[in-house]
């Protein structure tokens, strides 16, 4: 009788563990979807569309672009919204995924990811303001140019300061992977290196250093991010017993 009860309890524990692992894998894959959405919207919005409208230190050209390419400018703004949303959702779902594995690091990841979302939200607000100013019927061209230059700076530095928090959120993400061994060890290490690279790139940039080699500082982060996205979508997360 005792032996039978022991077997039943053991079976229950095994089934419960398997169910928890399935739920964790589902959470991991949804996290991967939000992270993939962040990557896609970031590439289209910032790398493809942004330079078509916003020209650094050239408010006159930016004003012309905002006026003549209003549709593109509004699409660019919508992609900024999507970046904010997907970053916030990815931060929350990473916390949900890791909270029972490394609680403190999961909180750090969620907070710093959300702070990056807030920084990009400031950029989105500035874009909205720039579009409104460009199509204003009460402002003179000189006033529009001055205001758009200010908005341009908010956009630029929203992304600049945001990159610090983006680097910070990669560090606890990598640490959790390394400490838990629930994902490939080198994935975690690359994420940590990438996070440090992002923070260094921001500091060096704000020190006034404009050099092409700075781009290499963020390369490990790009590799680590797409590796993480692929692993989440394909494998999810390993069980603690593996």
KEKE-3310 file (N, C-alpha, C; in steps of 0.2 Angstrom, whole numbers, plus 5000, padded with zeros to 4 digits):
npx = (5004:5009:5020:5013:5007:5018:5023:5012:5013:5026:5023:5014:5022:5031:5023:5018:5030:5033:5022:5024:5036:5032:5023:5033:5041:5031:5029:5042:5043:5033:5039:5050:5043:5039:5052:5057:5048:5052:5065:5062:5054:5062:5073:5066:5060:5070:5082:5079:5068:5070:5081:5076:5068:5072:5086:5101:5106:5102:5090:5082:5081:5075:5063:5058:5057:5047:5036:5035:5035:5024:5017:5026:5033:5023:5022:5034:5033:5023:5030:5039:5031:5027:5040:5041:5031:5033:5046:5042:5033:5042:5051:5042:5038:5051:5054:5043:5047:5060:5058:5057:5069:5080:5078:5081:5089:5080:5071:5079:5082:5069:5066:5076:5074:5061:5064:5071:5061:5054:5063:5063:5050:5050:5057:5047:5037:5043:5044:5030:5028:5036:5030:5018:5022:5028:5017:5010:5000:5001:5014:5029:5042:5055:5053:5047:5058:5068:5061:5060:5073:5075:5066:5073:5084:5079:5074:5086:5094:5085:5086:5100:5102:5094:5100:5109:5102:5097:5109:5111:5100:5103:5113:5109:5101:5110:5117:5108:5106:5119:5121:5110:5111:5101:5100:5111:5128:5137:5129:5124:5136:5140:5129:5131:5144:5140:5130:5139:5146:5137:5134:5147:5148:5139:5144:5156:5152:5146:5156:5161:5168:5169:5170:5173:5176:5168:5156:5159:5158:5145:5142:5143:5131:5121:5123:5121:5107:5100:5103:5097:5084:5081:5084:5074:5062:5064:5068:5064:5066:5078:5074:5076:5083:5091)
npy = (4994:5006:5007:5008:5020:5029:5027:5033:5046:5049:5048:5059:5070:5069:5071:5083:5091:5089:5095:5109:5111:5111:5122:5132:5131:5135:5148:5153:5152:5162:5173:5173:5177:5190:5196:5194:5202:5214:5215:5215:5226:5236:5235:5238:5251:5259:5257:5256:5265:5277:5286:5291:5301:5308:5319:5320:5335:5343:5351:5358:5350:5339:5345:5347:5333:5328:5336:5333:5319:5313:5302:5292:5297:5295:5282:5278:5283:5275:5263:5266:5266:5252:5247:5251:5245:5231:5229:5232:5221:5210:5212:5210:5196:5190:5191:5183:5171:5169:5171:5161:5155:5163:5175:5188:5193:5192:5202:5213:5212:5214:5227:5235:5233:5238:5251:5255:5254:5265:5275:5275:5278:5292:5296:5293:5302:5314:5312:5312:5326:5333:5330:5336:5349:5352:5352:5362:5377:5389:5392:5400:5396:5397:5396:5383:5376:5377:5371:5358:5355:5354:5343:5333:5331:5326:5314:5308:5307:5300:5288:5286:5287:5277:5266:5263:5257:5246:5239:5236:5227:5216:5210:5204:5195:5187:5182:5175:5164:5158:5155:5146:5136:5133:5136:5137:5138:5147:5156:5164:5170:5177:5186:5194:5200:5207:5216:5223:5229:5237:5247:5252:5258:5268:5276:5280:5286:5297:5304:5310:5303:5299:5286:5273:5260:5259:5253:5239:5236:5233:5222:5209:5209:5209:5197:5188:5192:5187:5174:5171:5173:5164:5152:5152:5152:5140:5129:5133:5132:5123:5109:5109:5097:5093)
npz = (5000:5004:4995:4983:4985:4985:4972:4965:4970:4964:4951:4949:4952:4942:4931:4934:4933:4919:4914:4918:4911:4898:4898:4900:4889:4880:4884:4882:4868:4864:4869:4861:4849:4852:4853:4840:4833:4838:4833:4819:4817:4822:4812:4800:4803:4809:4802:4789:4785:4793:4789:4777:4780:4792:4794:4801:4809:4799:4797:4788:4776:4783:4786:4773:4769:4778:4774:4760:4760:4768:4770:4771:4783:4792:4793:4797:4810:4815:4815:4825:4836:4836:4839:4852:4858:4856:4862:4875:4878:4875:4886:4897:4895:4895:4908:4914:4909:4915:4929:4939:4938:4939:4949:4953:4943:4933:4936:4934:4920:4915:4920:4914:4901:4899:4902:4891:4881:4886:4883:4869:4867:4870:4858:4849:4852:4849:4835:4832:4835:4827:4814:4816:4817:4805:4796:4800:4799:4804:4808:4804:4791:4796:4810:4810:4805:4816:4827:4822:4822:4835:4839:4831:4838:4850:4845:4841:4853:4861:4856:4858:4872:4875:4870:4880:4890:4882:4881:4894:4897:4890:4897:4910:4904:4897:4908:4915:4906:4906:4920:4923:4914:4905:4892:4877:4883:4877:4870:4881:4885:4874:4873:4885:4882:4871:4877:4885:4875:4869:4879:4881:4868:4868:4878:4873:4861:4867:4872:4861:4852:4836:4826:4814:4819:4831:4827:4828:4841:4844:4837:4843:4850:4841:4835:4846:4849:4838:4838:4851:4848:4838:4845:4855:4848:4841:4850:4862:4878:4889:4900:4918:4921:4911)
capx = (5000:5014:5024:5008:5006:5024:5023:5007:5016:5031:5020:5011:5028:5034:5018:5018:5036:5032:5017:5028:5041:5028:5021:5039:5042:5026:5031:5049:5041:5030:5044:5054:5039:5040:5059:5057:5044:5056:5070:5060:5051:5068:5077:5062:5059:5076:5088:5077:5064:5072:5085:5072:5064:5076:5093:5104:5109:5099:5082:5078:5080:5070:5056:5056:5055:5041:5031:5033:5034:5020:5015:5032:5035:5019:5023:5040:5031:5020:5035:5042:5026:5028:5046:5040:5026:5037:5051:5039:5031:5048:5053:5038:5038:5057:5053:5039:5051:5065:5057:5058:5075:5085:5072:5083:5091:5074:5068:5084:5080:5062:5066:5080:5070:5056:5067:5073:5055:5052:5067:5061:5043:5052:5058:5041:5033:5046:5042:5024:5028:5039:5025:5013:5025:5029:5011:5007:4998:5002:5021:5034:5047:5061:5051:5047:5065:5070:5057:5061:5080:5075:5063:5078:5089:5076:5074:5093:5096:5081:5089:5107:5102:5090:5105:5112:5097:5097:5114:5110:5095:5106:5118:5106:5098:5116:5119:5103:5108:5125:5120:5105:5113:5095:5102:5119:5133:5140:5124:5124:5142:5139:5124:5134:5149:5136:5128:5144:5148:5132:5135:5153:5147:5135:5148:5161:5149:5144:5162:5163:5172:5166:5175:5169:5177:5163:5151:5161:5156:5138:5141:5141:5124:5117:5124:5117:5100:5097:5104:5092:5077:5081:5083:5067:5057:5065:5069:5061:5071:5079:5072:5082:5086:5095)
capy = (5000:5012:5007:5010:5028:5032:5027:5038:5053:5050:5049:5065:5074:5069:5074:5091:5094:5089:5101:5115:5112:5112:5129:5136:5131:5139:5155:5154:5153:5168:5178:5174:5180:5197:5198:5194:5208:5220:5215:5217:5233:5240:5235:5242:5257:5263:5256:5257:5271:5283:5290:5294:5307:5312:5320:5323:5341:5346:5352:5360:5344:5335:5348:5345:5326:5328:5339:5329:5312:5313:5295:5288:5299:5293:5275:5278:5284:5269:5258:5267:5263:5245:5245:5252:5239:5224:5229:5231:5214:5206:5213:5206:5189:5187:5191:5178:5165:5168:5173:5156:5152:5168:5180:5195:5195:5192:5208:5218:5211:5217:5234:5238:5232:5243:5258:5256:5255:5272:5280:5275:5282:5299:5297:5293:5308:5319:5311:5315:5333:5335:5329:5341:5356:5352:5353:5368:5382:5395:5394:5402:5391:5398:5393:5376:5373:5377:5366:5352:5353:5352:5337:5329:5330:5322:5307:5305:5306:5295:5281:5286:5285:5270:5260:5261:5252:5240:5235:5233:5222:5210:5207:5199:5190:5182:5179:5169:5158:5155:5152:5141:5131:5131:5137:5136:5143:5153:5161:5168:5174:5182:5192:5198:5204:5212:5221:5228:5233:5243:5252:5256:5262:5274:5281:5282:5291:5304:5307:5314:5299:5297:5282:5267:5254:5258:5248:5232:5235:5231:5216:5203:5210:5207:5189:5185:5193:5183:5167:5170:5173:5157:5147:5153:5149:5133:5125:5136:5132:5116:5108:5109:5091:5092)
capz = (5000:5005:4989:4978:4986:4983:4965:4963:4971:4960:4944:4949:4952:4935:4926:4935:4930:4912:4912:4919:4906:4892:4899:4900:4882:4876:4886:4878:4860:4864:4870:4854:4844:4853:4852:4833:4831:4840:4828:4812:4817:4823:4806:4795:4806:4811:4797:4782:4784:4796:4785:4772:4783:4797:4792:4807:4808:4793:4799:4782:4772:4786:4785:4766:4769:4782:4770:4754:4761:4774:4772:4774:4789:4797:4793:4801:4817:4817:4817:4832:4841:4836:4843:4859:4861:4856:4867:4882:4878:4876:4893:4902:4894:4897:4916:4915:4907:4919:4936:4944:4937:4942:4951:4953:4936:4928:4937:4931:4913:4914:4921:4909:4894:4899:4902:4884:4878:4887:4879:4862:4867:4869:4851:4845:4854:4845:4828:4831:4836:4820:4809:4817:4815:4797:4792:4803:4794:4808:4809:4798:4789:4801:4816:4809:4805:4823:4831:4820:4824:4842:4839:4829:4844:4855:4842:4841:4860:4864:4854:4861:4879:4875:4869:4886:4893:4878:4883:4901:4897:4887:4902:4915:4900:4896:4915:4917:4902:4909:4927:4923:4909:4902:4885:4876:4887:4873:4869:4887:4885:4868:4875:4890:4878:4867:4881:4887:4869:4868:4884:4879:4862:4870:4882:4869:4857:4870:4873:4855:4847:4830:4823:4811:4823:4836:4825:4830:4848:4845:4833:4847:4853:4835:4834:4852:4849:4833:4841:4856:4845:4835:4850:4858:4843:4838:4855:4868:4884:4891:4907:4923:4922:4905)
cpx = (5004:5018:5019:5007:5012:5025:5018:5010:5021:5028:5017:5017:5031:5029:5018:5024:5036:5028:5020:5033:5038:5026:5027:5041:5038:5028:5038:5047:5038:5035:5048:5050:5040:5047:5060:5054:5048:5062:5068:5057:5057:5072:5073:5062:5065:5081:5085:5073:5067:5076:5082:5069:5069:5083:5096:5108:5108:5092:5078:5076:5075:5063:5053:5053:5048:5035:5029:5032:5030:5019:5020:5034:5030:5020:5029:5038:5027:5025:5038:5037:5027:5035:5045:5036:5030:5042:5048:5037:5036:5050:5049:5038:5045:5057:5049:5043:5056:5064:5058:5065:5081:5081:5075:5086:5085:5071:5073:5082:5074:5062:5070:5077:5065:5058:5069:5067:5053:5056:5065:5054:5045:5053:5052:5037:5036:5045:5035:5024:5031:5034:5020:5016:5026:5023:5007:5005:4999:5009:5025:5039:5053:5059:5050:5054:5068:5067:5059:5068:5079:5072:5068:5083:5086:5076:5081:5095:5092:5084:5096:5107:5098:5095:5109:5108:5096:5103:5114:5105:5098:5111:5115:5103:5104:5118:5115:5105:5114:5124:5116:5107:5106:5095:5109:5123:5135:5135:5124:5130:5142:5134:5127:5139:5145:5133:5133:5146:5143:5133:5141:5152:5144:5140:5153:5159:5148:5150:5165:5167:5168:5171:5171:5170:5172:5157:5152:5159:5149:5137:5140:5134:5120:5117:5120:5110:5097:5097:5098:5085:5076:5080:5077:5062:5057:5064:5065:5066:5072:5076:5078:5085:5091:5102)
cpy = (5006:5013:5010:5018:5031:5032:5032:5045:5054:5052:5056:5071:5075:5072:5081:5094:5094:5095:5108:5116:5114:5120:5134:5136:5135:5147:5157:5156:5160:5174:5179:5177:5188:5200:5198:5200:5214:5220:5217:5224:5238:5241:5240:5249:5262:5263:5257:5264:5278:5288:5294:5300:5311:5312:5323:5330:5345:5347:5354:5354:5339:5338:5346:5338:5325:5330:5335:5322:5310:5306:5291:5290:5296:5285:5274:5279:5278:5263:5259:5265:5255:5243:5246:5246:5232:5224:5228:5224:5209:5206:5209:5199:5186:5186:5184:5171:5164:5169:5168:5152:5157:5175:5187:5197:5196:5199:5214:5218:5215:5225:5238:5238:5237:5250:5260:5257:5263:5277:5280:5278:5289:5301:5297:5299:5314:5318:5314:5323:5336:5335:5335:5348:5357:5354:5359:5374:5389:5397:5396:5396:5391:5395:5385:5372:5372:5372:5359:5350:5351:5344:5331:5327:5325:5314:5304:5303:5301:5288:5281:5284:5278:5264:5258:5255:5246:5236:5232:5227:5215:5206:5202:5193:5184:5179:5174:5163:5155:5152:5146:5135:5129:5132:5136:5141:5149:5158:5166:5173:5179:5188:5196:5203:5209:5217:5226:5232:5239:5248:5256:5260:5268:5279:5284:5288:5298:5307:5311:5310:5297:5293:5275:5261:5253:5253:5241:5231:5232:5225:5210:5203:5207:5200:5186:5186:5188:5176:5166:5169:5166:5152:5147:5150:5142:5128:5127:5136:5125:5115:5108:5103:5089:5094)
cpz = (5000:4998:4983:4979:4984:4975:4962:4964:4966:4953:4944:4949:4945:4930:4927:4932:4923:4910:4913:4914:4899:4892:4898:4893:4878:4878:4882:4871:4859:4865:4864:4849:4845:4852:4844:4830:4833:4835:4821:4812:4818:4816:4801:4797:4806:4805:4790:4781:4787:4792:4779:4774:4787:4795:4798:4805:4802:4793:4792:4777:4776:4786:4778:4766:4772:4778:4764:4754:4767:4776:4774:4781:4794:4798:4798:4809:4819:4819:4823:4837:4842:4840:4850:4862:4861:4861:4874:4883:4879:4883:4898:4901:4896:4905:4917:4914:4912:4927:4941:4943:4941:4944:4950:4947:4931:4929:4934:4923:4911:4915:4916:4902:4894:4899:4894:4880:4880:4884:4872:4861:4866:4862:4847:4846:4850:4838:4827:4831:4829:4815:4809:4815:4808:4793:4796:4798:4798:4809:4803:4797:4794:4807:4816:4809:4812:4827:4829:4822:4831:4843:4836:4834:4849:4852:4843:4848:4863:4862:4857:4868:4879:4874:4875:4890:4889:4880:4889:4901:4895:4893:4907:4910:4899:4903:4916:4913:4905:4915:4927:4919:4905:4894:4884:4880:4883:4871:4875:4887:4880:4870:4880:4887:4874:4871:4884:4881:4868:4873:4883:4873:4864:4874:4878:4864:4860:4872:4867:4850:4842:4825:4820:4816:4829:4834:4827:4837:4849:4841:4837:4849:4847:4834:4840:4851:4844:4835:4846:4853:4841:4840:4854:4854:4841:4844:4861:4874:4887:4898:4911:4924:4916:4907)
residu = (UNK:UNK:UNK:UNK:UNK:UNK:UNK:UNK:UNK:UNK:UNK:UNK:UNK:UNK:UNK:UNK:UNK:UNK:UNK:UNK:UNK:UNK:UNK:UNK:UNK:UNK:UNK:UNK:UNK:UNK:UNK:UNK:UNK:UNK:UNK:UNK:UNK:UNK:UNK:UNK:UNK:UNK:UNK:UNK:UNK:UNK:UNK:UNK:UNK:UNK:UNK:UNK:UNK:UNK:UNK:UNK:UNK:UNK:UNK:UNK:UNK:UNK:UNK:UNK:UNK:UNK:UNK:UNK:UNK:UNK:UNK:UNK:UNK:UNK:UNK:UNK:UNK:UNK:UNK:UNK:UNK:UNK:UNK:UNK:UNK:UNK:UNK:UNK:UNK:UNK:UNK:UNK:UNK:UNK:UNK:UNK:UNK:UNK:UNK:UNK:UNK:UNK:UNK:UNK:UNK:UNK:UNK:UNK:UNK:UNK:UNK:UNK:UNK:UNK:UNK:UNK:UNK:UNK:UNK:UNK:UNK:UNK:UNK:UNK:UNK:UNK:UNK:UNK:UNK:UNK:UNK:UNK:UNK:UNK:UNK:UNK:UNK:UNK:UNK:UNK:UNK:UNK:UNK:UNK:UNK:UNK:UNK:UNK:UNK:UNK:UNK:UNK:UNK:UNK:UNK:UNK:UNK:UNK:UNK:UNK:UNK:UNK:UNK:UNK:UNK:UNK:UNK:UNK:UNK:UNK:UNK:UNK:UNK:UNK:UNK:UNK:UNK:UNK:UNK:UNK:UNK:UNK:UNK:UNK:UNK:UNK:UNK:UNK:UNK:UNK:UNK:UNK:UNK:UNK:UNK:UNK:UNK:UNK:UNK:UNK:UNK:UNK:UNK:UNK:UNK:UNK:UNK:UNK:UNK:UNK:UNK:UNK:UNK:UNK:UNK:UNK:UNK:UNK:UNK:UNK:UNK:UNK:UNK:UNK:UNK:UNK:UNK:UNK:UNK:UNK:UNK:UNK:UNK:UNK:UNK:UNK:UNK:UNK:UNK:UNK:UNK:UNK)
# end
